[in-house]
Each structure stands twice: as C-alpha cells, then as structure tokens.
Amino acid sequence: MASRLPQEAVVDKNRAWLHAIELLLHIEPEARLIVCLRELGQVYGSIEAQHQRTILVDFIDHLADFDRLRAGRHAVRQGQAIGAPLISLHAVPDLPKKVQERLYFVRFEELMEQPAACMSHIYAWLGLSSFDIDPARLEIGIQKATVTTT
C-alpha cells in the first residue's frame, strides 16, 4: 500500500472574505470559500446571549449601551457584524459563474447535527482526503487552523 503525502489547507474564518471574493481570487486563484449559513432568528438569539455574557465589554459594533433587542437590531444593520455579510450573500447571484463555483454553502444547523457527514462533503469539495472526525476532540486555534490529512 502506497503512503499518501500529507495535505494542508489554511482556514481563515473572517466573514469579510465573501465581500472581497473577487479580490481574494485575484490574490489566490485556487482559494475556496465555505460560507456557513444560519437561520436569522438563531443569529439574533446568539447575539442576545453573547451580549448578556459580556454586558460590560464593548465591541467594535458598540453594542454595550444597547439592551438585548436593540443590540440584535443594530448588528444586522448595513455595515455591521451581521448586516455586512448579509449584503455580501445578497450579491452572490450577481457574481460571475466562475467565482460562484469557488463558494460552498453549509447550513450551521446541519453542521451541528451531522458534523462528520458535513465535513466529509466539505473535504470532498476542497479536494482533500476524507478522514474520521471526532467532534468531541477537535482542536481549536485562535488565529489559524491547519488541517492535515494523510
């Protein structure tokens, strides 16, 4: 049995890449984007919960002065943490077909319910070898996560 060379992929979870996908593909023509979609009501709930956990800490969107409902409403405004990615999603159908082919959409709920199956599809789309995933033992990095398969 021949041994396989390790494969490496760099993962950057910055939401801004979808807004700048054409620039990214100019810089790195082989780049691919995985876009995680989540039901908007769940997004609001997550914002509200985070706001309550960090009520004394202000973030770049300046939500500390708002109550839960206003924090959620503010975050989905144009140019804010949720509003900006929503605008980018809205623009996807206007992108050239070759650019759209570099995008893979995955539902957050599906990823949480069936992580191994979702990741298997993602690895196949990325052209990486599939391997067994134990979601309970995932290592999470702060800046950059590197996935190596053999």
PEBELHU-V353102 format. One record per pair of residues at least 4 apart in sequence whose C-alpha atoms are under 8 Angstrom apart, sorted by sequence separation. I is the first residue (numbers start at 1). J is the second residue. D is the distance in whole Angstrom. If there is no record, write none. Layout:
I	J	D
I	J	D
This chain:
15	19	8
16	20	7
17	21	6
20	24	6
21	25	6
22	26	6
23	27	6
24	28	6
25	29	4
38	42	7
39	43	7
40	44	6
41	45	6
42	46	6
43	47	6
44	48	6
45	49	6
46	50	6
47	51	6
48	52	6
49	53	6
50	54	6
51	55	5
54	58	8
58	62	6
59	63	7
66	70	5
67	71	6
68	72	6
69	73	6
70	74	6
71	75	6
72	76	7
73	77	7
76	80	6
79	83	6
80	84	6
81	85	7
82	86	6
83	87	6
84	88	6
85	89	6
86	90	6
87	91	6
88	92	7
91	95	7
95	99	6
96	100	6
97	101	6
98	102	7
99	103	7
106	110	7
107	111	6
108	112	6
109	113	6
110	114	6
111	115	5
114	118	6
115	119	6
116	120	6
117	121	6
118	122	6
119	123	6
120	124	6
121	125	6
122	126	6
123	127	6
124	128	6
134	138	7
141	145	5
24	29	7
25	30	7
38	43	7
58	63	6
59	64	7
66	71	5
75	80	5
76	81	7
77	82	7
78	83	5
79	84	4
95	100	6
106	111	7
110	115	7
123	128	5
124	129	7
140	145	7
25	31	6
58	64	5
74	80	7
75	81	5
76	82	5
77	83	5
78	84	6
123	129	6
124	130	7
17	24	7
24	31	7
57	64	6
64	71	8
75	82	5
76	83	4
77	84	8
93	100	8
111	118	6
123	130	6
56	64	7
63	71	5
75	83	6
76	84	8
92	100	7
110	118	7
111	119	8
55	64	6
78	87	7
120	130	6
63	74	8
120	131	8
51	63	8
106	118	8
51	64	7
61	75	7
18	33	7
17	33	8
52	68	7
116	132	7
18	35	8
51	68	7
116	133	6
104	122	8
116	134	8
131	149	7
61	80	6
116	135	8
130	149	8
48	68	5
51	71	7
61	81	7
115	135	7
129	149	6
47	68	8
48	69	7
104	125	8
128	149	8
129	150	7
48	71	7
47	71	7
48	72	6
47	72	6
44	72	5
19	85	7
18	85	7
35	103	7
37	105	7
16	85	7
19	88	5
33	102	6
34	103	6
35	104	6
36	105	6
37	106	6
38	107	6
15	85	6
18	88	6
32	102	5
33	103	5
34	104	5
35	105	5
36	106	5
37	107	5
38	108	5
18	89	8
31	102	7
32	103	6
33	104	6
34	105	6
35	106	6
36	107	6
37	108	6
38	109	7
32	104	8
34	106	7
36	108	6
25	99	8
22	99	7
21	99	8
32	126	7
7	128	7
7	129	8
12	143	8
12	144	6
11	144	6
12	145	8
10	144	7
11	145	6
10	145	6
11	146	6
10	146	5
11	147	8
9	146	6
10	147	7
8	146	7
9	147	5
8	147	6
9	148	7
7	147	8
8	148	5
7	148	5
8	149	7
6	148	6
7	149	5
6	149	5
7	150	7
6	150	5
5	150	6
4	150	6
3	150	8
